[in-house]
């Protein structure tokens, strides 16, 4: 019974706004400020932490910049492996793990608007709490959400099942008396 109600609530969220159940899934696309752990097995000099830079790339020893923004971990790993195999290493094995996700932003009628660290499973209500709660002028029924990569924000009912994704911009509107 509870599962049915939860499924019904989730189905009301438009597809372009509904986050995947697990943002770390194979379909998660990397973005600026995501922090990665790059491992090239057997090559300690090529292994280390990387952060997706403002230009959307990471700098890999020997091969230089590799575009990461907008691509999956698997796609970036495959490109690094292919470029290393094309003249530097024989059959390299490359792995990338996400250490930290890019931040989310919360604006409008909260007590402390700004940029905050994303964590898996973060709800919009928890994001508001992170920003020290609603201001006294906040309209607490709706939130405006602009997903990373989207061109427009969407007005959504503020519900417990609404999750924040890395790179989201949330805006809490003002109520009118």
Buried (B, 14 or more C-beta within 10 A) or exposed (E): EEEEEEEEBBEEBEEEBBBEEEBEEEEBBBBBBBBBEBBBEEBEEBBEEBBBBEEBBBEBBBBEEBBBBEBBBEBBBEBBBEBBEEEBBEEBEBBBEBEBBBBBBBBBBBEEBEEBEBEEEBBBBBBBEBBEEBBEEBBEEBBBBBBBEBEEBBEBEBBEBBBBBBBBBBBBBEBEE
